[in-house]
């Protein structure tokens, strides 16, 4: 098992300056590659956020915390919409969908991308209604 020194959320909070665009590109490519592996094996993570992305001192990223991960298939199973931390939750989940797919993970990646650019969560709703309006 690899030892990873940081989670991306803590790293962002401790940084004086945001990541460089080239660093963001490298980080996102690693996350998307890991997510592609999961999705190609019919697994949705369902809780992607910066605190669930671990990084070592060489800049290598690993996806962590698979407690909400689920196998999906065809036809898609009924799943709970109470997944994904609020600020990273896709619109369809906020609107109560019980059938969804890998697009919810991709939405979370977009939120992570915004957070890497600004060092702040992109959509900081106080509750589900507030989150939908963001």
C-alpha positions, 0 to 999 in steps of 0.5 A: 500500500502506498503512503500518501502524505496529503489530502488535496483539501488540506494542501489547498488550505495551506497553500499561499498561491493557487496551483499553476495551470500546468499543475492543475492539468497534471492533477486533473489528468491523474484524477480522470485517469483513476475515474476512468478506471473505476467507470470501466469496471462499472464502479461509481465513486459517488463522493469525489471531493478534494478531501478524498484525493490523496497526494504524495510528495511527488505530486501523485494523486490517488482517489480515496474513501470508497464508502459511498462507491457502488457498482452500476449496470444496465439497467441502472439500479435505483440508488439514493440521492443522498450521496456526494458532499453537498458542494460537489453534488450534481443538479440531478441528485439535488432534484431527487433523481434515484437513477443516475450514472457516472455523470455525477462523478464527472460533475464532481470533477468539474467542481474540483477543477474550479476549486483547484483554480480558486482555492475555494469550493466552487458552489458553497450552498448552505442546504440543498435548496441553496445549492440548486440556486448556485 
